Amino acid sequence: MTNGTGMNIRVRYFARLREKLATDQEQLALPAGINDVAALCRHLAARGGIWAEELGGERPLMAAINEELKPLAASLSDGDEVALFPPVTGG
């Protein structure tokens, strides 16, 4: 169900993001024009402070939409679940 101007999604934060942002998930009613993951990140970064530091484009970021890895240019749809997390390294 849309809010009349945009779409409703759930955003989940993992690893460093969950710790720094002090939340693991939230429901968002996005304004019109927020149509892809990159725009979502800019929208969240506009909150300022730690949000801008973590999601403003200076730090590497990965995304999954409905549990499938996607590029930041991937389109969003109403009802999507978007997971944001830093790149994972290890062996």
PDB file of N, CA, C and O in Angstrom, chain B, residues numbered from 101:
ATOM      1  N   MET B 101       0.848  -1.171   0.000  1.00  0.00           N
ATOM      2  CA  MET B 101       0.000   0.000   0.000  1.00  0.00           C
ATOM      3  C   MET B 101       0.896   1.237   0.000  1.00  0.00           C
ATOM      4  O   MET B 101       1.784   1.355   0.845  1.00  0.00           O
ATOM      5  N   THR B 102       0.678   2.147  -0.923  1.00  0.00           N
ATOM      6  CA  THR B 102       1.487   3.359  -0.970  1.00  0.00           C
ATOM      7  C   THR B 102       0.864   4.438  -0.109  1.00  0.00           C
ATOM      8  O   THR B 102      -0.294   4.353   0.300  1.00  0.00           O
ATOM      9  N   ASN B 103       1.677   5.468   0.155  1.00  0.00           N
ATOM     10  CA  ASN B 103       1.205   6.556   0.998  1.00  0.00           C
ATOM     11  C   ASN B 103       0.649   7.706   0.176  1.00  0.00           C
ATOM     12  O   ASN B 103       0.432   8.795   0.709  1.00  0.00           O
ATOM     13  N   GLY B 104       0.415   7.485  -1.114  1.00  0.00           N
ATOM     14  CA  GLY B 104      -0.137   8.516  -1.967  1.00  0.00           C
ATOM     15  C   GLY B 104       0.929   9.267  -2.744  1.00  0.00           C
ATOM     16  O   GLY B 104       0.635   9.844  -3.791  1.00  0.00           O
ATOM     17  N   THR B 105       2.149   9.273  -2.259  1.00  0.00           N
ATOM     18  CA  THR B 105       3.213   9.980  -2.957  1.00  0.00           C
ATOM     19  C   THR B 105       4.364   9.072  -3.312  1.00  0.00           C
ATOM     20  O   THR B 105       5.070   9.335  -4.285  1.00  0.00           O
ATOM     21  N   GLY B 106       4.572   8.027  -2.568  1.00  0.00           N
ATOM     22  CA  GLY B 106       5.711   7.160  -2.804  1.00  0.00           C
ATOM     23  C   GLY B 106       5.353   5.725  -2.523  1.00  0.00           C
ATOM     24  O   GLY B 106       4.310   5.228  -2.947  1.00  0.00           O
ATOM     25  N   MET B 107       6.245   5.061  -1.792  1.00  0.00           N
ATOM     26  CA  MET B 107       6.018   3.651  -1.480  1.00  0.00           C
ATOM     27  C   MET B 107       6.448   3.374  -0.046  1.00  0.00           C
ATOM     28  O   MET B 107       7.168   4.161   0.567  1.00  0.00           O
ATOM     29  N   ASN B 108       5.997   2.256   0.468  1.00  0.00           N
ATOM     30  CA  ASN B 108       6.367   1.808   1.804  1.00  0.00           C
ATOM     31  C   ASN B 108       7.322   0.633   1.677  1.00  0.00           C
ATOM     32  O   ASN B 108       7.063  -0.324   0.948  1.00  0.00           O
ATOM     33  N   ILE B 109       8.428   0.723   2.400  1.00  0.00           N
ATOM     34  CA  ILE B 109       9.423  -0.346   2.395  1.00  0.00           C
ATOM     35  C   ILE B 109       9.896  -0.592   3.822  1.00  0.00           C
ATOM     36  O   ILE B 109       9.641   0.204   4.726  1.00  0.00           O
ATOM     37  N   ARG B 110      10.588  -1.710   4.002  1.00  0.00           N
ATOM     38  CA  ARG B 110      11.268  -1.979   5.269  1.00  0.00           C
ATOM     39  C   ARG B 110      12.760  -1.950   4.974  1.00  0.00           C
ATOM     40  O   ARG B 110      13.222  -2.546   4.002  1.00  0.00           O
ATOM     41  N   VAL B 111      13.509  -1.252   5.819  1.00  0.00           N
ATOM     42  CA  VAL B 111      14.958  -1.195   5.680  1.00  0.00           C
ATOM     43  C   VAL B 111      15.568  -1.899   6.877  1.00  0.00           C
ATOM     44  O   VAL B 111      15.214  -1.625   8.024  1.00  0.00           O
ATOM     45  N   ARG B 112      16.489  -2.809   6.597  1.00  0.00           N
ATOM     46  CA  ARG B 112      17.206  -3.530   7.657  1.00  0.00           C
ATOM     47  C   ARG B 112      18.678  -3.149   7.572  1.00  0.00           C
ATOM     48  O   ARG B 112      19.243  -3.045   6.484  1.00  0.00           O
ATOM     49  N   TYR B 113      19.286  -2.945   8.724  1.00  0.00           N
ATOM     50  CA  TYR B 113      20.687  -2.546   8.811  1.00  0.00           C
ATOM     51  C   TYR B 113      21.491  -3.665   9.465  1.00  0.00           C
ATOM     52  O   TYR B 113      21.053  -4.253  10.453  1.00  0.00           O
ATOM     53  N   PHE B 114      22.664  -3.957   8.915  1.00  0.00           N
ATOM     54  CA  PHE B 114      23.483  -5.050   9.419  1.00  0.00           C
ATOM     55  C   PHE B 114      24.902  -4.586   9.727  1.00  0.00           C
ATOM     56  O   PHE B 114      25.370  -3.564   9.225  1.00  0.00           O
ATOM     57  N   ALA B 115      25.574  -5.378  10.575  1.00  0.00           N
ATOM     58  CA  ALA B 115      26.988  -5.193  10.923  1.00  0.00           C
ATOM     59  C   ALA B 115      27.228  -3.784  11.474  1.00  0.00           C
ATOM     60  O   ALA B 115      26.506  -3.329  12.361  1.00  0.00           O
ATOM     61  N   ARG B 116      28.236  -3.104  10.949  1.00  0.00           N
ATOM     62  CA  ARG B 116      28.610  -1.784  11.439  1.00  0.00           C
ATOM     63  C   ARG B 116      27.439  -0.803  11.392  1.00  0.00           C
ATOM     64  O   ARG B 116      27.290   0.021  12.295  1.00  0.00           O
ATOM     65  N   LEU B 117      26.616  -0.879  10.363  1.00  0.00           N
ATOM     66  CA  LEU B 117      25.493   0.049  10.252  1.00  0.00           C
ATOM     67  C   LEU B 117      24.533  -0.099  11.417  1.00  0.00           C
ATOM     68  O   LEU B 117      24.082   0.894  11.988  1.00  0.00           O
ATOM     69  N   ARG B 118      24.221  -1.331  11.769  1.00  0.00           N
ATOM     70  CA  ARG B 118      23.305  -1.567  12.897  1.00  0.00           C
ATOM     71  C   ARG B 118      23.872  -0.955  14.167  1.00  0.00           C
ATOM     72  O   ARG B 118      23.140  -0.342  14.943  1.00  0.00           O
ATOM     73  N   GLU B 119      25.171  -1.118  14.381  1.00  0.00           N
ATOM     74  CA  GLU B 119      25.800  -0.579  15.590  1.00  0.00           C
ATOM     75  C   GLU B 119      25.831   0.943  15.573  1.00  0.00           C
ATOM     76  O   GLU B 119      25.443   1.584  16.549  1.00  0.00           O
ATOM     77  N   LYS B 120      26.288   1.519  14.476  1.00  0.00           N
ATOM     78  CA  LYS B 120      26.442   2.977  14.392  1.00  0.00           C
ATOM     79  C   LYS B 120      25.104   3.707  14.385  1.00  0.00           C
ATOM     80  O   LYS B 120      24.972   4.764  15.002  1.00  0.00           O
ATOM     81  N   LEU B 121      24.116   3.156  13.696  1.00  0.00           N
ATOM     82  CA  LEU B 121      22.819   3.812  13.579  1.00  0.00           C
ATOM     83  C   LEU B 121      21.894   3.483  14.744  1.00  0.00           C
ATOM     84  O   LEU B 121      20.821   4.071  14.879  1.00  0.00           O
ATOM     85  N   ALA B 122      22.309   2.552  15.575  1.00  0.00           N
ATOM     86  CA  ALA B 122      21.562   2.155  16.780  1.00  0.00           C
ATOM     87  C   ALA B 122      20.149   1.669  16.464  1.00  0.00           C
ATOM     88  O   ALA B 122      19.212   1.907  17.226  1.00  0.00           O
ATOM     89  N   THR B 123      20.014   0.990  15.336  1.00  0.00           N
ATOM     90  CA  THR B 123      18.735   0.365  14.992  1.00  0.00           C
ATOM     91  C   THR B 123      19.018  -0.786  14.038  1.00  0.00           C
ATOM     92  O   THR B 123      20.008  -0.768  13.307  1.00  0.00           O
ATOM     93  N   ASP B 124      18.144  -1.784  14.051  1.00  0.00           N
ATOM     94  CA  ASP B 124      18.350  -2.886  13.121  1.00  0.00           C
ATOM     95  C   ASP B 124      17.371  -2.865  11.960  1.00  0.00           C
ATOM     96  O   ASP B 124      17.609  -3.514  10.941  1.00  0.00           O
ATOM     97  N   GLN B 125      16.256  -2.116  12.098  1.00  0.00           N
ATOM     98  CA  GLN B 125      15.296  -2.030  11.005  1.00  0.00           C
ATOM     99  C   GLN B 125      14.300  -0.916  11.247  1.00  0.00           C
ATOM    100  O   GLN B 125      14.123  -0.443  12.369  1.00  0.00           O
ATOM    101  N   GLU B 126      13.653  -0.508  10.160  1.00  0.00           N
ATOM    102  CA  GLU B 126      12.588   0.483  10.262  1.00  0.00           C
ATOM    103  C   GLU B 126      11.685   0.384   9.051  1.00  0.00           C
ATOM    104  O   GLU B 126      12.112  -0.035   7.975  1.00  0.00           O
ATOM    105  N   GLN B 127      10.438   0.771   9.233  1.00  0.00           N
ATOM    106  CA  GLN B 127       9.475   0.886   8.141  1.00  0.00           C
ATOM    107  C   GLN B 127       9.522   2.330   7.671  1.00  0.00           C
ATOM    108  O   GLN B 127       9.524   3.251   8.487  1.00  0.00           O
ATOM    109  N   LEU B 128       9.559   2.534   6.360  1.00  0.00           N
ATOM    110  CA  LEU B 128       9.599   3.886   5.820  1.00  0.00           C
ATOM    111  C   LEU B 128       8.520   4.082   4.769  1.00  0.00           C
ATOM    112  O   LEU B 128       8.286   3.210   3.932  1.00  0.00           O
ATOM    113  N   ALA B 129       7.868   5.231   4.821  1.00  0.00           N
ATOM    114  CA  ALA B 129       7.000   5.696   3.748  1.00  0.00           C
ATOM    115  C   ALA B 129       7.847   6.692   2.964  1.00  0.00           C
ATOM    116  O   ALA B 129       8.088   7.810   3.420  1.00  0.00           O
ATOM    117  N   LEU B 130       8.291   6.284   1.797  1.00  0.00           N
ATOM    118  CA  LEU B 130       9.207   7.112   1.015  1.00  0.00           C
ATOM    119  C   LEU B 130       8.466   8.179   0.230  1.00  0.00           C
ATOM    120  O   LEU B 130       7.374   7.934  -0.282  1.00  0.00           O
ATOM    121  N   PRO B 131       9.059   9.365   0.136  1.00  0.00           N
ATOM    122  CA  PRO B 131       8.467  10.386  -0.721  1.00  0.00           C
ATOM    123  C   PRO B 131       8.591   9.989  -2.189  1.00  0.00           C
ATOM    124  O   PRO B 131       9.432   9.162  -2.543  1.00  0.00           O
ATOM    125  N   ALA B 132       7.767  10.569  -3.027  1.00  0.00           N
ATOM    126  CA  ALA B 132       7.872  10.334  -4.466  1.00  0.00           C
ATOM    127  C   ALA B 132       9.278  10.690  -4.927  1.00  0.00           C
ATOM    128  O   ALA B 132       9.888  11.632  -4.420  1.00  0.00           O
ATOM    129  N   GLY B 133       9.779   9.942  -5.877  1.00  0.00           N
ATOM    130  CA  GLY B 133      11.105  10.218  -6.417  1.00  0.00           C
ATOM    131  C   GLY B 133      12.209   9.367  -5.821  1.00  0.00           C
ATOM    132  O   GLY B 133      13.314   9.332  -6.363  1.00  0.00           O
ATOM    133  N   ILE B 134      11.939   8.683  -4.724  1.00  0.00           N
ATOM    134  CA  ILE B 134      12.922   7.756  -4.142  1.00  0.00           C
ATOM    135  C   ILE B 134      12.614   6.400  -4.760  1.00  0.00           C
ATOM    136  O   ILE B 134      11.785   5.647  -4.248  1.00  0.00           O
ATOM    137  N   ASN B 135      13.297   6.092  -5.877  1.00  0.00           N
ATOM    138  CA  ASN B 135      12.939   4.924  -6.664  1.00  0.00           C
ATOM    139  C   ASN B 135      13.999   3.848  -6.724  1.00  0.00           C
ATOM    140  O   ASN B 135      13.739   2.768  -7.254  1.00  0.00           O
ATOM    141  N   ASP B 136      15.204   4.108  -6.189  1.00  0.00           N
ATOM    142  CA  ASP B 136      16.256   3.096  -6.209  1.00  0.00           C
ATOM    143  C   ASP B 136      17.042   3.143  -4.905  1.00  0.00           C
ATOM    144  O   ASP B 136      16.848   4.041  -4.085  1.00  0.00           O
ATOM    145  N   VAL B 137      17.922   2.179  -4.722  1.00  0.00           N
ATOM    146  CA  VAL B 137      18.656   2.061  -3.462  1.00  0.00           C
ATOM    147  C   VAL B 137      19.550   3.274  -3.233  1.00  0.00           C
ATOM    148  O   VAL B 137      19.650   3.755  -2.104  1.00  0.00           O
ATOM    149  N   ALA B 138      20.200   3.778  -4.275  1.00  0.00           N
ATOM    150  CA  ALA B 138      21.066   4.949  -4.119  1.00  0.00           C
ATOM    151  C   ALA B 138      20.268   6.152  -3.625  1.00  0.00           C
ATOM    152  O   ALA B 138      20.726   6.876  -2.742  1.00  0.00           O
ATOM    153  N   ALA B 139      19.078   6.372  -4.186  1.00  0.00           N
ATOM    154  CA  ALA B 139      18.231   7.483  -3.742  1.00  0.00           C
ATOM    155  C   ALA B 139      17.768   7.263  -2.303  1.00  0.00           C
ATOM    156  O   ALA B 139      17.675   8.217  -1.531  1.00  0.00           O
ATOM    157  N   LEU B 140      17.480   6.018  -1.939  1.00  0.00           N
ATOM    158  CA  LEU B 140      17.126   5.699  -0.559  1.00  0.00           C
ATOM    159  C   LEU B 140      18.265   6.083   0.378  1.00  0.00           C
ATOM    160  O   LEU B 140      18.032   6.694   1.421  1.00  0.00           O
ATOM    161  N   CYS B 141      19.489   5.731   0.014  1.00  0.00           N
ATOM    162  CA  CYS B 141      20.645   6.060   0.854  1.00  0.00           C
ATOM    163  C   CYS B 141      20.806   7.576   0.994  1.00  0.00           C
ATOM    164  O   CYS B 141      21.076   8.072   2.088  1.00  0.00           O
ATOM    165  N   ARG B 142      20.640   8.311  -0.110  1.00  0.00           N
ATOM    166  CA  ARG B 142      20.716   9.779  -0.032  1.00  0.00           C
ATOM    167  C   ARG B 142      19.622  10.323   0.880  1.00  0.00           C
ATOM    168  O   ARG B 142      19.862  11.238   1.667  1.00  0.00           O
ATOM    169  N   HIS B 143      18.430   9.763   0.774  1.00  0.00           N
ATOM    170  CA  HIS B 143      17.299  10.183   1.615  1.00  0.00           C
ATOM    171  C   HIS B 143      17.623   9.953   3.093  1.00  0.00           C
ATOM    172  O   HIS B 143      17.377  10.824   3.927  1.00  0.00           O
ATOM    173  N   LEU B 144      18.172   8.785   3.413  1.00  0.00           N
ATOM    174  CA  LEU B 144      18.536   8.490   4.800  1.00  0.00           C
ATOM    175  C   LEU B 144      19.703   9.355   5.266  1.00  0.00           C
ATOM    176  O   LEU B 144      19.718   9.806   6.411  1.00  0.00           O
ATOM    177  N   ALA B 145      20.682   9.591   4.391  1.00  0.00           N
ATOM    178  CA  ALA B 145      21.839  10.414   4.740  1.00  0.00           C
ATOM    179  C   ALA B 145      21.430  11.854   5.052  1.00  0.00           C
ATOM    180  O   ALA B 145      22.105  12.546   5.814  1.00  0.00           O
ATOM    181  N   ALA B 146      20.330  12.297   4.462  1.00  0.00           N
ATOM    182  CA  ALA B 146      19.850  13.667   4.705  1.00  0.00           C
ATOM    183  C   ALA B 146      19.420  13.880   6.151  1.00  0.00           C
ATOM    184  O   ALA B 146      19.193  15.018   6.562  1.00  0.00           O
ATOM    185  N   ARG B 147      19.306  12.816   6.922  1.00  0.00           N
ATOM    186  CA  ARG B 147      19.015  12.951   8.352  1.00  0.00           C
ATOM    187  C   ARG B 147      20.172  13.627   9.079  1.00  0.00           C
ATOM    188  O   ARG B 147      20.003  14.164  10.173  1.00  0.00           O
ATOM    189  N   GLY B 148      21.346  13.595   8.458  1.00  0.00           N
ATOM    190  CA  GLY B 148      22.529  14.242   9.030  1.00  0.00           C
ATOM    191  C   GLY B 148      23.251  13.360  10.031  1.00  0.00           C
ATOM    192  O   GLY B 148      22.872  12.211  10.258  1.00  0.00           O
ATOM    193  N   GLY B 149      24.297  13.915  10.626  1.00  0.00           N
ATOM    194  CA  GLY B 149      25.062  13.224  11.651  1.00  0.00           C
ATOM    195  C   GLY B 149      25.603  11.884  11.191  1.00  0.00           C
ATOM    196  O   GLY B 149      26.157  11.762  10.099  1.00  0.00           O
ATOM    197  N   ILE B 150      25.432  10.873  12.045  1.00  0.00           N
ATOM    198  CA  ILE B 150      25.956   9.539  11.754  1.00  0.00           C
ATOM    199  C   ILE B 150      25.311   8.951  10.505  1.00  0.00           C
ATOM    200  O   ILE B 150      25.945   8.165   9.802  1.00  0.00           O
ATOM    201  N   TRP B 151      24.067   9.315  10.214  1.00  0.00           N
ATOM    202  CA  TRP B 151      23.383   8.834   9.010  1.00  0.00           C
ATOM    203  C   TRP B 151      24.132   9.315   7.764  1.00  0.00           C
ATOM    204  O   TRP B 151      24.345   8.545   6.828  1.00  0.00           O
ATOM    205  N   ALA B 152      24.525  10.583   7.758  1.00  0.00           N
ATOM    206  CA  ALA B 152      25.281  11.119   6.621  1.00  0.00           C
ATOM    207  C   ALA B 152      26.652  10.469   6.523  1.00  0.00           C
ATOM    208  O   ALA B 152      27.128  10.179   5.426  1.00  0.00           O
ATOM    209  N   GLU B 153      27.288  10.239   7.668  1.00  0.00           N
ATOM    210  CA  GLU B 153      28.607   9.606   7.674  1.00  0.00           C
ATOM    211  C   GLU B 153      28.550   8.198   7.103  1.00  0.00           C
ATOM    212  O   GLU B 153      29.405   7.822   6.302  1.00  0.00           O
ATOM    213  N   GLU B 154      27.571   7.428   7.496  1.00  0.00           N
ATOM    214  CA  GLU B 154      27.493   6.023   7.104  1.00  0.00           C
ATOM    215  C   GLU B 154      26.860   5.802   5.734  1.00  0.00           C
ATOM    216  O   GLU B 154      27.239   4.865   5.032  1.00  0.00           O
ATOM    217  N   LEU B 155      25.908   6.639   5.341  1.00  0.00           N
ATOM    218  CA  LEU B 155      25.143   6.385   4.120  1.00  0.00           C
ATOM    219  C   LEU B 155      25.312   7.457   3.051  1.00  0.00           C
ATOM    220  O   LEU B 155      24.659   7.401   2.009  1.00  0.00           O
ATOM    221  N   GLY B 156      26.182   8.431   3.299  1.00  0.00           N
ATOM    222  CA  GLY B 156      26.339   9.551   2.386  1.00  0.00           C
ATOM    223  C   GLY B 156      27.214   9.292   1.179  1.00  0.00           C
ATOM    224  O   GLY B 156      27.455  10.210   0.395  1.00  0.00           O
ATOM    225  N   GLY B 157      27.697   8.076   1.001  1.00  0.00           N
ATOM    226  CA  GLY B 157      28.455   7.745  -0.190  1.00  0.00           C
ATOM    227  C   GLY B 157      29.959   7.676  -0.001  1.00  0.00           C
ATOM    228  O   GLY B 157      30.680   7.284  -0.919  1.00  0.00           O
ATOM    229  N   GLU B 158      30.444   8.049   1.175  1.00  0.00           N
ATOM    230  CA  GLU B 158      31.883   8.011   1.424  1.00  0.00           C
ATOM    231  C   GLU B 158      32.379   6.612   1.783  1.00  0.00           C
ATOM    232  O   GLU B 158      33.544   6.288   1.553  1.00  0.00           O
ATOM    233  N   ARG B 159      31.514   5.796   2.335  1.00  0.00           N
ATOM    234  CA  ARG B 159      31.885   4.442   2.759  1.00  0.00           C
ATOM    235  C   ARG B 159      31.264   3.421   1.816  1.00  0.00           C
ATOM    236  O   ARG B 159      30.143   3.606   1.343  1.00  0.00           O
ATOM    237  N   PRO B 160      32.007   2.329   1.542  1.00  0.00           N
ATOM    238  CA  PRO B 160      31.427   1.305   0.668  1.00  0.00           C
ATOM    239  C   PRO B 160      30.177   0.683   1.304  1.00  0.00           C
ATOM    240  O   PRO B 160      30.095   0.516   2.521  1.00  0.00           O
ATOM    241  N   LEU B 161      29.228   0.352   0.463  1.00  0.00           N
ATOM    242  CA  LEU B 161      27.951  -0.143   0.945  1.00  0.00           C
ATOM    243  C   LEU B 161      27.428  -1.183  -0.035  1.00  0.00           C
ATOM    244  O   LEU B 161      27.594  -1.057  -1.249  1.00  0.00           O
ATOM    245  N   MET B 162      26.799  -2.204   0.511  1.00  0.00           N
ATOM    246  CA  MET B 162      26.138  -3.222  -0.308  1.00  0.00           C
ATOM    247  C   MET B 162      24.654  -3.251   0.055  1.00  0.00           C
ATOM    248  O   MET B 162      24.248  -2.807   1.129  1.00  0.00           O
ATOM    249  N   ALA B 163      23.864  -3.781  -0.864  1.00  0.00           N
ATOM    250  CA  ALA B 163      22.424  -3.825  -0.632  1.00  0.00           C
ATOM    251  C   ALA B 163      21.847  -5.145  -1.134  1.00  0.00           C
ATOM    252  O   ALA B 163      22.364  -5.766  -2.063  1.00  0.00           O
ATOM    253  N   ALA B 164      20.774  -5.543  -0.496  1.00  0.00           N
ATOM    254  CA  ALA B 164      19.965  -6.666  -0.964  1.00  0.00           C
ATOM    255  C   ALA B 164      18.515  -6.204  -0.952  1.00  0.00           C
ATOM    256  O   ALA B 164      18.072  -5.514  -0.034  1.00  0.00           O
ATOM    257  N   ILE B 165      17.795  -6.595  -1.979  1.00  0.00           N
ATOM    258  CA  ILE B 165      16.364  -6.321  -2.035  1.00  0.00           C
ATOM    259  C   ILE B 165      15.666  -7.669  -1.993  1.00  0.00           C
ATOM    260  O   ILE B 165      15.887  -8.529  -2.846  1.00  0.00           O
ATOM    261  N   ASN B 166      14.821  -7.837  -0.989  1.00  0.00           N
ATOM    262  CA  ASN B 166      14.106  -9.103  -0.805  1.00  0.00           C
ATOM    263  C   ASN B 166      15.070 -10.289  -0.832  1.00  0.00           C
ATOM    264  O   ASN B 166      14.818 -11.304  -1.480  1.00  0.00           O
ATOM    265  N   GLU B 167      16.179 -10.130  -0.110  1.00  0.00           N
ATOM    266  CA  GLU B 167      17.202 -11.156   0.122  1.00  0.00           C
ATOM    267  C   GLU B 167      18.027 -11.510  -1.114  1.00  0.00           C
ATOM    268  O   GLU B 167      18.665 -12.562  -1.142  1.00  0.00           O
ATOM    269  N   GLU B 168      18.025 -10.645  -2.145  1.00  0.00           N
ATOM    270  CA  GLU B 168      18.867 -10.850  -3.326  1.00  0.00           C
ATOM    271  C   GLU B 168      19.823  -9.667  -3.442  1.00  0.00           C
ATOM    272  O   GLU B 168      19.391  -8.514  -3.451  1.00  0.00           O
ATOM    273  N   LEU B 169      21.142  -9.955  -3.533  1.00  0.00           N
ATOM    274  CA  LEU B 169      22.115  -8.885  -3.707  1.00  0.00           C
ATOM    275  C   LEU B 169      21.795  -8.085  -4.962  1.00  0.00           C
ATOM    276  O   LEU B 169      21.499  -8.645  -6.017  1.00  0.00           O
ATOM    277  N   LYS B 170      21.860  -6.769  -4.827  1.00  0.00           N
ATOM    278  CA  LYS B 170      21.531  -5.873  -5.942  1.00  0.00           C
ATOM    279  C   LYS B 170      22.504  -4.698  -5.944  1.00  0.00           C
ATOM    280  O   LYS B 170      23.054  -4.347  -4.900  1.00  0.00           O
ATOM    281  N   PRO B 171      22.718  -4.088  -7.111  1.00  0.00           N
ATOM    282  CA  PRO B 171      23.525  -2.867  -7.162  1.00  0.00           C
ATOM    283  C   PRO B 171      22.737  -1.707  -6.559  1.00  0.00           C
ATOM    284  O   PRO B 171      21.515  -1.779  -6.431  1.00  0.00           O
ATOM    285  N   LEU B 172      23.442  -0.641  -6.191  1.00  0.00           N
ATOM    286  CA  LEU B 172      22.768   0.509  -5.596  1.00  0.00           C
ATOM    287  C   LEU B 172      21.822   1.189  -6.584  1.00  0.00           C
ATOM    288  O   LEU B 172      20.943   1.948  -6.175  1.00  0.00           O
ATOM    289  N   ALA B 173      21.990   0.926  -7.866  1.00  0.00           N
ATOM    290  CA  ALA B 173      21.096   1.499  -8.877  1.00  0.00           C
ATOM    291  C   ALA B 173      19.809   0.688  -9.045  1.00  0.00           C
ATOM    292  O   ALA B 173      18.957   1.054  -9.854  1.00  0.00           O
ATOM    293  N   ALA B 174      19.655  -0.406  -8.296  1.00  0.00           N
ATOM    294  CA  ALA B 174      18.474  -1.266  -8.424  1.00  0.00           C
ATOM    295  C   ALA B 174      17.211  -0.524  -8.007  1.00  0.00           C
ATOM    296  O   ALA B 174      17.198   0.213  -7.021  1.00  0.00           O
ATOM    297  N   SER B 175      16.160  -0.736  -8.773  1.00  0.00           N
ATOM    298  CA  SER B 175      14.872  -0.097  -8.505  1.00  0.00           C
ATOM    299  C   SER B 175      14.189  -0.696  -7.286  1.00  0.00           C
ATOM    300  O   SER B 175      14.352  -1.875  -6.972  1.00  0.00           O
ATOM    301  N   LEU B 176      13.429   0.140  -6.617  1.00  0.00           N
ATOM    302  CA  LEU B 176      12.625  -0.284  -5.468  1.00  0.00           C
ATOM    303  C   LEU B 176      11.165  -0.383  -5.879  1.00  0.00           C
ATOM    304  O   LEU B 176      10.701   0.328  -6.770  1.00  0.00           O
ATOM    305  N   SER B 177      10.453  -1.278  -5.210  1.00  0.00           N
ATOM    306  CA  SER B 177       9.008  -1.421  -5.395  1.00  0.00           C
ATOM    307  C   SER B 177       8.329  -1.355  -4.036  1.00  0.00           C
ATOM    308  O   SER B 177       8.932  -1.646  -3.003  1.00  0.00           O
ATOM    309  N   ASP B 178       7.074  -0.970  -4.061  1.00  0.00           N
ATOM    310  CA  ASP B 178       6.302  -0.914  -2.831  1.00  0.00           C
ATOM    311  C   ASP B 178       6.338  -2.274  -2.141  1.00  0.00           C
ATOM    312  O   ASP B 178       6.148  -3.307  -2.782  1.00  0.00           O
ATOM    313  N   GLY B 179       6.580  -2.269  -0.842  1.00  0.00           N
ATOM    314  CA  GLY B 179       6.593  -3.493  -0.061  1.00  0.00           C
ATOM    315  C   GLY B 179       7.943  -4.186   0.005  1.00  0.00           C
ATOM    316  O   GLY B 179       8.072  -5.202   0.689  1.00  0.00           O
ATOM    317  N   ASP B 180       8.959  -3.667  -0.688  1.00  0.00           N
ATOM    318  CA  ASP B 180      10.279  -4.303  -0.665  1.00  0.00           C
ATOM    319  C   ASP B 180      10.902  -4.263   0.726  1.00  0.00           C
ATOM    320  O   ASP B 180      10.618  -3.378   1.533  1.00  0.00           O
ATOM    321  N   GLU B 181      11.758  -5.245   0.978  1.00  0.00           N
ATOM    322  CA  GLU B 181      12.628  -5.237   2.140  1.00  0.00           C
ATOM    323  C   GLU B 181      14.045  -4.988   1.613  1.00  0.00           C
ATOM    324  O   GLU B 181      14.558  -5.750   0.794  1.00  0.00           O
ATOM    325  N   VAL B 182      14.658  -3.919   2.093  1.00  0.00           N
ATOM    326  CA  VAL B 182      15.995  -3.542   1.657  1.00  0.00           C
ATOM    327  C   VAL B 182      16.946  -3.749   2.816  1.00  0.00           C
ATOM    328  O   VAL B 182      16.734  -3.212   3.904  1.00  0.00           O
ATOM    329  N   ALA B 183      17.992  -4.525   2.588  1.00  0.00           N
ATOM    330  CA  ALA B 183      19.036  -4.720   3.592  1.00  0.00           C
ATOM    331  C   ALA B 183      20.254  -3.917   3.156  1.00  0.00           C
ATOM    332  O   ALA B 183      20.672  -3.985   2.000  1.00  0.00           O
ATOM    333  N   LEU B 184      20.820  -3.157   4.088  1.00  0.00           N
ATOM    334  CA  LEU B 184      22.027  -2.378   3.834  1.00  0.00           C
ATOM    335  C   LEU B 184      23.120  -2.878   4.753  1.00  0.00           C
ATOM    336  O   LEU B 184      22.891  -3.101   5.942  1.00  0.00           O
ATOM    337  N   PHE B 185      24.333  -3.056   4.190  1.00  0.00           N
ATOM    338  CA  PHE B 185      25.434  -3.581   4.994  1.00  0.00           C
ATOM    339  C   PHE B 185      26.761  -3.234   4.331  1.00  0.00           C
ATOM    340  O   PHE B 185      26.822  -3.029   3.119  1.00  0.00           O
ATOM    341  N   PRO B 186      27.826  -3.167   5.134  1.00  0.00           N
ATOM    342  CA  PRO B 186      29.151  -2.941   4.554  1.00  0.00           C
ATOM    343  C   PRO B 186      29.622  -4.197   3.840  1.00  0.00           C
ATOM    344  O   PRO B 186      29.159  -5.295   4.150  1.00  0.00           O
ATOM    345  N   PRO B 187      30.552  -4.048   2.871  1.00  0.00           N
ATOM    346  CA  PRO B 187      31.095  -5.233   2.220  1.00  0.00           C
ATOM    347  C   PRO B 187      31.700  -6.190   3.251  1.00  0.00           C
ATOM    348  O   PRO B 187      32.306  -5.763   4.233  1.00  0.00           O
ATOM    349  N   VAL B 188      31.527  -7.460   3.012  1.00  0.00           N
ATOM    350  CA  VAL B 188      32.018  -8.489   3.938  1.00  0.00           C
ATOM    351  C   VAL B 188      33.356  -8.995   3.416  1.00  0.00           C
ATOM    352  O   VAL B 188      33.494  -9.314   2.236  1.00  0.00           O
ATOM    353  N   THR B 189      34.328  -9.063   4.301  1.00  0.00           N
ATOM    354  CA  THR B 189      35.614  -9.631   3.941  1.00  0.00           C
ATOM    355  C   THR B 189      35.924 -10.783   4.882  1.00  0.00           C
ATOM    356  O   THR B 189      35.309 -10.916   5.940  1.00  0.00           O
ATOM    357  N   GLY B 190      36.848 -11.582   4.504  1.00  0.00           N
ATOM    358  CA  GLY B 190      37.216 -12.701   5.366  1.00  0.00           C
ATOM    359  C   GLY B 190      37.623 -13.904   4.543  1.00  0.00           C
ATOM    360  O   GLY B 190      37.651 -13.865   3.313  1.00  0.00           O
ATOM    361  N   GLY B 191      37.937 -14.971   5.252  1.00  0.00           N
ATOM    362  CA  GLY B 191      38.412 -16.126   4.521  1.00  0.00           C
ATOM    363  C   GLY B 191      37.797 -17.396   4.992  1.00  0.00           C
ATOM    364  O   GLY B 191      38.105 -18.464   4.463  1.00  0.00           O
TER     365      GLY B 191
END
